């Protein structure tokens, strides 16, 4: 290779190592450097609240929230597919009397439906309801074990959303946005608070029901937050976390040597380029090394005594919602900050018996009733419910009229999507027990008294964790991004203890 070729190759390599910072600093007018300086100046685009200060060597180190917090951790139970509130918690005697009558046209005009055409029939509650506890909360006979704990629960009957389809509606519940790319509430919480267990991720995800949510990992994504704060999915079979075991022939000591070498290289890269994701990468490698011991221990439900398995209805070694509820308690005991459970199979259409209200719905209720009751009782007897916020929700509600296609009733009983009203309940973590907030109309079709937007719910969750939703933000793309978005959010003060 001649001298001219060598010089050309060196120039090419030099250009490859240029970064955007180098370009902005060195551009002819110097405007790039000026812009960078302004970004770092106190008066320019300053975030509305001081950002959490993380240890560079441990981005998950615990941080004291700016406000007094009632909840130290969250267990969020999401029923993927949107269970019918009219068969569980929102009892409507008027709807029972209207069963089989033609649906009023006012219910149909200007609305979108998946499986309703022409004039459908009204559909009464498919299961009997009774009042329970001192609070007198209405619960259907599908949830007999849970019904014993209504005095520990705060029901919100008037949740509303502006999303009609499952994927965007699920994103709204967990990220506050209907499109992908925003952090989930678990990532926000972990970024803001860190974790009190340095050997486990701060945000862990457990799945049941045989399928992932439609939008998959976007529901536990870190979005524009550093990737260390995204949720870590755990499995019931094989390695609890993918690739947590060393490859065949690699010992733990050898793995340690490799990580030490990688850490030195990444430290050099961090000093040279200043990319915060480099420090995140180091922390994640170290976390993965510690997780090799801590995760299998946390996930080993075989260690639980027989009476606990009987209480939850667990079967070690299998994927089930019951197993995940017990795992949630074990992870909460180990100070995991945010524990997310997704249970697939609640899309209560009449397209087949597995989805119908009179077949599949019954089966799903049997799968969750005992474990949820056990989780609430277990947390309470361990004195953990007071600072553990438990949330149960779907992504929207169900219509008071029966589905049909082409004006013909479907073979199995089902209800269509209804963004206008659904039920969410919370327990512990500073919420007011034994109460019901909000009231839907006479047939449960829309929120009549005290409607609650999802951003109001998010604001209330953040308050319980010690944050002012108006000031809890992250600078991204020139804006102070918030979980509650740009529209005004209202704290639901009546549900706070």
C-alpha positions in Angstrom: 0.0 0.0 0.0 1.6 3.4 -1.1 1.8 6.4 1.2 -1.3 8.0 -0.5 -3.4 4.9 0.2 -2.2 4.8 3.8 -3.0 8.4 4.3 -6.5 7.9 2.8 -7.1 4.9 5.1 -6.0 6.8 8.2 -8.4 9.7 7.2 -11.3 7.2 6.8 -10.6 5.7 10.2 -10.4 9.1 11.8 -13.8 10.1 10.4 -15.3 6.8 11.7 -14.4 7.9 15.2 -15.9 11.3 14.9 -19.0 11.7 17.1 -21.9 14.2 16.9 -20.3 16.1 19.7 -17.0 16.4 17.8 -19.0 17.7 14.8 -21.0 20.2 16.7 -17.9 21.5 18.5 -15.9 21.8 15.4 -18.4 23.1 12.9 -17.3 26.3 11.2 -19.6 28.7 12.9 -19.2 27.2 16.4 -22.9 27.2 16.8 -22.8 23.5 17.8 -20.6 24.2 20.8 -22.7 27.2 21.7 -25.9 25.1 21.6 -24.3 22.4 23.8 -23.2 25.1 26.3 -26.7 26.5 26.4 -28.2 23.1 27.1 -26.0 22.8 30.2 -26.7 26.3 31.4 -28.9 26.7 34.5 -31.5 28.9 32.8 -31.9 27.0 29.5 -34.5 24.2 29.1 -34.1 23.4 32.8 -36.2 20.5 33.9 -39.1 21.3 36.1 -37.8 19.2 39.0 -34.2 18.2 39.8 -33.5 14.8 38.2 -32.9 11.8 40.5 -29.2 11.6 41.3 -27.9 8.1 40.6 -24.7 6.5 41.6 -22.7 6.1 38.3 -21.5 2.7 39.5 -25.0 1.5 40.4 -27.8 3.3 38.6 -30.3 1.3 40.6 -29.1 2.6 44.0 -32.1 3.6 46.2 -33.1 7.3 46.1 -35.3 9.1 48.6 -38.4 10.6 46.8 -39.0 14.3 47.1 -42.3 13.9 48.9 -43.5 11.6 51.7 -44.3 8.2 50.2 -46.9 5.7 51.4 -45.9 3.0 48.9 -42.4 1.5 48.7 -43.2 -0.9 45.9 -46.0 -1.8 43.4 -47.5 -5.1 42.3 -49.6 -4.5 39.2 -51.9 -7.2 38.0 -53.1 -6.6 34.4 -55.7 -8.9 32.9 -54.8 -8.8 29.2 -57.9 -8.6 27.0 -60.1 -6.5 29.3 -62.4 -8.5 31.6 -66.1 -7.4 31.8 -66.7 -5.2 34.8 -70.4 -6.1 34.4 -69.7 -9.7 35.4 -67.3 -8.9 38.2 -67.7 -5.7 40.2 -70.2 -3.3 38.6 -73.6 -4.6 39.5 -76.5 -3.2 37.5 -80.0 -4.4 38.4 -81.5 -2.3 35.6 -79.4 -4.1 33.0 -80.8 -7.4 34.3 -84.3 -6.2 33.8 -83.4 -5.0 30.2 -81.9 -8.3 29.2 -83.1 -9.2 25.7 -84.5 -5.8 24.8 -83.3 -3.9 21.8 -80.4 -1.6 22.4 -81.4 2.1 22.3 -80.0 3.9 19.2 -78.4 6.5 21.4 -76.0 3.9 22.6 -74.9 3.2 19.1 -74.7 6.5 17.3 -71.2 7.8 16.7 -69.6 4.8 18.4 -67.1 2.2 17.1 -67.5 -1.5 17.7 -65.6 -4.6 16.8 -68.5 -7.1 16.7 -71.7 -5.1 16.8 -73.8 -4.4 13.8 -77.4 -3.3 13.3 -79.4 -3.3 16.5 -78.1 -5.6 19.2 -79.9 -6.9 22.3 -79.1 -5.7 25.8 -77.3 -8.3 27.8 -77.9 -8.7 31.5 -75.3 -9.8 34.0 -74.4 -13.4 33.4 -73.7 -14.2 37.1 -75.4 -13.3 40.4 -74.0 -10.6 42.6 -73.9 -10.2 46.4 -72.7 -7.5 48.8 -69.7 -8.3 50.9 -67.8 -7.0 54.0 -68.6 -4.0 56.1 -68.2 -1.9 53.0 -71.0 -3.7 51.2 -69.1 -3.9 47.9 -70.8 -5.8 45.1 -68.9 -8.8 43.8 -70.2 -11.5 41.5 -70.1 -15.2 42.4 -67.1 -15.6 40.1 -64.8 -14.2 42.7 -65.8 -15.8 46.1 -62.3 -15.8 47.6 -61.5 -12.2 46.6 -64.9 -11.1 47.9 -63.6 -11.9 51.5 -61.1 -9.1 51.1 -63.2 -6.2 49.7 -62.7 -4.2 53.0 -59.0 -4.0 52.1 -59.7 -2.8 48.5 -60.5 0.6 46.9 -62.6 0.2 43.8 -62.6 2.8 41.0 -65.7 2.1 38.9 -65.3 5.0 36.4 -62.0 4.5 34.7 -62.2 5.8 31.1 -59.8 5.7 28.1 -59.8 7.1 24.6 -58.4 3.9 23.1 -60.7 1.3 21.5 -58.2 -1.4 20.4 -56.3 -3.7 22.8 -52.7 -2.8 22.0 -53.0 1.0 22.2 -55.3 0.7 25.2 -52.7 -1.4 27.0 -50.0 1.1 26.2 -52.2 3.8 27.6 -52.5 2.0 30.9 -48.8 1.3 31.3 -47.1 4.2 29.5 -49.7 7.0 29.3 -49.3 7.0 25.5 -51.1 5.0 22.8 -48.0 4.6 20.7 -44.8 2.7 21.4 -41.6 4.4 22.6 -42.6 5.8 26.0 -41.4 4.4 29.3 -43.7 2.2 31.3 -44.8 3.2 34.7 -42.6 0.5 36.2 -39.6 2.1 34.5 -40.6 5.6 35.7 -40.8 4.3 39.3 -37.5 2.5 39.1 -35.8 5.5 37.5 -37.2 7.8 40.2 -36.6 5.6 43.2 -34.0 3.0 42.3 -34.1 -0.3 44.1 -33.2 -1.5 47.6 -31.9 -4.8 46.3 -28.7 -4.5 44.4 -28.8 -8.2 43.3 -32.1 -8.1 41.5 -33.6 -5.9 38.8 -35.8 -3.1 40.1 -38.6 -3.9 37.7 -39.6 -7.5 37.0 -42.3 -8.9 34.7 -44.2 -12.2 35.0 -46.4 -13.6 32.3 -49.2 -16.2 32.3 -52.0 -17.4 30.1 -49.8 -18.8 27.3 -49.3 -15.7 25.2 -47.6 -12.3 25.4 -49.5 -9.1 25.2 -50.2 -7.9 21.7 -47.6 -5.1 21.9 -45.2 -7.3 23.7 -42.2 -5.8 25.6 -43.3 -2.3 24.8 -45.5 -2.6 27.9 -42.4 -2.8 30.1 -40.0 -0.8 28.0 -37.7 1.8 29.4 -38.6 4.0 26.4 -36.3 7.1 26.4 -35.1 6.4 29.9 -31.7 4.6 30.3 -32.2 1.0 29.4 -31.2 -0.3 32.9 -34.7 0.8 34.1 -36.7 -1.4 31.7 -38.6 -4.4 33.0 -36.8 -7.8 33.1 -39.1 -10.7 32.0 -38.9 -13.8 34.0 -39.9 -17.4 33.0 -41.4 -20.3 34.8 -39.4 -23.0 33.0 -35.7 -23.2 32.1 -33.5 -20.3 33.2 -35.7 -17.8 35.1 -34.1 -15.0 32.9 -32.8 -15.7 29.4 -29.1 -16.2 29.1 -28.5 -15.9 32.9 -26.5 -19.1 33.0 -22.9 -19.3 31.9 -22.2 -21.1 28.6 -21.0 -24.7 28.9 -17.4 -24.9 29.9 -17.3 -21.4 31.4 -16.8 -21.2 35.1 -18.0 -18.4 37.4 -14.4 -17.3 38.0 -13.8 -17.1 34.2 -17.0 -15.0 33.8 -15.7 -12.7 36.5 -12.4 -12.2 34.6 -14.3 -11.4 31.4 -16.5 -8.9 33.1 -13.5 -7.2 34.7 -11.9 -6.8 31.3 -15.1 -5.5 29.7 -15.5 -3.0 32.5 -12.1 -1.5 31.9 -12.9 -1.1 28.2 -16.2 0.4 28.9 -14.8 2.8 31.5 -12.3 4.1 28.8 -15.2 4.5 26.3 -17.2 6.4 28.9 -14.3 8.8 29.6 -13.7 9.4 25.9 -17.2 9.8 24.6 -19.3 10.6 27.7 -22.2 8.3 26.7 -24.4 7.5 29.8 -25.5 4.2 28.1 -21.9 3.0 28.6 -22.2 3.2 32.3 -25.6 1.6 32.1 -23.9 -1.3 30.2 -21.3 -1.8 32.9 -24.1 -1.8 35.6 -26.1 -4.3 33.6 -23.2 -6.7 33.2 -22.5 -6.6 36.9 -26.2 -7.0 37.7 -26.4 -10.0 35.5 -23.5 -11.6 37.3 -25.1 -11.1 40.7 -28.5 -12.2 39.3 -27.0 -15.7 38.6 -27.3 -16.4 42.3 -30.1 -14.1 43.4 -32.7 -14.8 40.7 -32.9 -18.6 41.0 -33.2 -18.2 44.8 -36.1 -15.7 44.5 -37.9 -17.8 41.9 -37.6 -21.1 43.8 -41.2 -21.4 45.1 -40.5 -25.0 46.0 -39.1 -23.6 49.3 -42.5 -22.4 50.4 -44.4 -24.6 53.0 -47.3 -26.7 51.9 -49.9 -24.5 53.5 -48.7 -21.5 51.4 -49.1 -23.6 48.2 -52.5 -24.6 49.3 -53.5 -21.0 49.9 -52.3 -19.8 46.5 -53.2 -23.0 44.5 -49.6 -23.1 43.1 -48.0 -25.9 41.2 -44.2 -25.5 41.1 -42.6 -25.9 37.7 -45.6 -24.8 35.7 -46.6 -21.5 34.2 -49.6 -20.1 36.0 -51.1 -16.9 37.4 -51.1 -18.6 40.9 -47.3 -19.2 40.7 -46.7 -15.7 39.6 -48.7 -14.2 42.5 -46.6 -16.2 44.9 -43.5 -15.1 43.1 -44.7 -11.5 43.3 -44.8 -11.8 47.1 -41.3 -13.3 47.2 -40.0 -10.5 45.0 -41.7 -7.9 47.1 -40.1 -9.4 50.2 -36.7 -8.9 48.4 -37.5 -5.2 47.8 -38.0 -5.4 44.1 -39.5 -2.0 43.3 -42.1 -2.8 40.6 -43.5 -6.2 40.0 -45.7 -6.5 36.9 -48.0 -9.5 36.2 -49.7 -10.0 32.8 -52.4 -12.6 32.4 -53.5 -13.4 28.9 -57.0 -14.6 27.9 -59.6 -12.0 29.0 -60.9 -10.9 25.6 -64.6 -11.6 26.3 -66.0 -11.9 22.8 -68.5 -14.5 21.7 -66.3 -15.8 18.9 -65.7 -19.1 20.6 -66.3 -20.8 23.9 -62.8 -20.1 25.2 -63.5 -16.3 24.9 -67.2 -16.4 25.8 -68.6 -14.9 29.0 -70.3 -18.2 29.8 -67.3 -20.5 29.2 -63.8 -18.9 28.9 -64.6 -16.1 31.4 -65.6 -18.6 34.0 -62.3 -20.5 33.6 -60.2 -17.3 33.8 -62.0 -16.2 37.0 -61.2 -19.6 38.6 -57.5 -19.1 37.7 -57.2 -15.7 39.4 -59.7 -15.7 42.3 -57.8 -17.8 44.9 -54.3 -16.5 44.0 -55.3 -12.8 44.3 -57.1 -13.4 47.6 -54.0 -15.3 48.8 -51.7 -12.5 47.8 -53.7 -9.8 49.6 -53.9 -12.0 52.7 -50.2 -13.0 52.6 -49.0 -9.4 52.3 -51.3 -8.3 55.1 -50.2 -11.0 57.5 -46.6 -10.1 56.8 -47.3 -6.4 57.5 -46.4 -5.6 53.9 -49.7 -4.4 52.5 -49.4 -1.1 54.2 -46.4 -0.1 52.0 -47.1 -2.3 48.9 -49.5 -0.9 46.4 -51.5 -3.7 44.6 -53.3 -2.7 41.4 -55.7 -4.8 39.4 -57.0 -3.7 36.0 -57.8 -4.4 32.3 -57.3 -1.9 29.5 -61.0 -0.9 28.9 -64.5 -2.1 29.8 -67.3 -4.1 28.1 -70.6 -3.0 26.6 -74.0 -3.6 28.2 -75.3 -4.9 24.9 -74.6 -8.3 23.4 -72.3 -8.7 20.3 -73.7 -9.7 16.9 -72.4 -9.8 13.4 -74.5 -8.7 10.5 -77.5 -8.3 12.8 -77.3 -12.0 13.9 -76.4 -12.9 17.5 -73.2 -14.9 17.9 -73.3 -18.4 19.1 -71.5 -17.7 22.3 -72.3 -14.8 24.7 -69.8 -11.9 24.5 -69.5 -8.2 25.0 -67.7 -5.7 22.8 -65.0 -3.1 23.7 -66.1 -0.2 25.8 -63.6 2.7 26.5 -66.3 4.6 28.3 -66.2 2.8 31.7 -64.2 0.1 33.4 -63.3 -0.9 36.9 -59.8 -0.8 38.5 -59.1 -1.6 42.1 -56.2 -0.8 44.4 -55.2 -2.1 47.8 -52.6 -1.1 50.3 -49.8 1.4 49.7 -51.6 4.4 51.2 -55.0 3.9 49.5 -58.3 4.1 51.4 -59.6 0.6 52.1 -63.2 -0.5 51.9 -64.4 2.2 49.5 -65.9 2.6 46.0 -65.1 5.7 44.0 -67.3 6.9 41.1 -70.5 5.5 39.6 -71.4 4.5 36.1 -74.8 5.0 34.5 -77.8 2.7 35.1 -76.4 0.0 32.7 -72.7 0.5 33.2 -72.1 2.0 29.8 -70.4 5.3 30.7 -69.0 7.0 33.8 -71.7 9.1 35.3 -70.1 10.4 38.6 -66.4 11.2 39.0 -64.9 9.9 35.8 -61.2 9.0 36.1 -58.8 9.4 33.2 -55.8 7.2 33.1 -53.5 10.2 33.6 -55.4 10.9 36.9 -54.7 7.3 37.9 -51.0 7.7 37.0 -50.8 11.0 38.9 -52.2 9.2 42.0 -49.8 6.3 41.7 -46.9 8.7 41.5 -48.2 10.6 44.5 -48.3 7.4 46.6 -44.7 6.7 45.5 -43.6 10.2 46.6 -43.7 12.3 43.4 -45.6 15.3 42.2 -46.7 14.3 38.7 -46.4 17.9 37.5 -42.7 18.0 38.4 -41.6 14.4 37.8 -40.2 14.6 34.3 -37.3 13.6 32.1 -35.7 15.8 29.4 -36.1 14.3 25.9 -36.4 15.8 22.5 -36.5 19.3 23.9 -39.3 18.7 26.3 -39.7 17.7 29.9 -41.5 14.4 29.3 -44.0 13.2 31.9 -45.9 10.0 32.5 -49.1 12.0 32.7 -48.5 13.7 29.4 -49.3 17.3 28.4 -53.0 17.4 29.4 -53.9 18.4 33.0 -54.1 15.4 35.4 -56.0 15.4 38.7 -54.9 13.7 41.8 -57.8 11.4 43.1 -57.6 12.6 46.7 -60.7 10.8 47.8 -59.0 7.4 47.4 -56.0 8.4 49.6 -55.9 7.1 53.1 
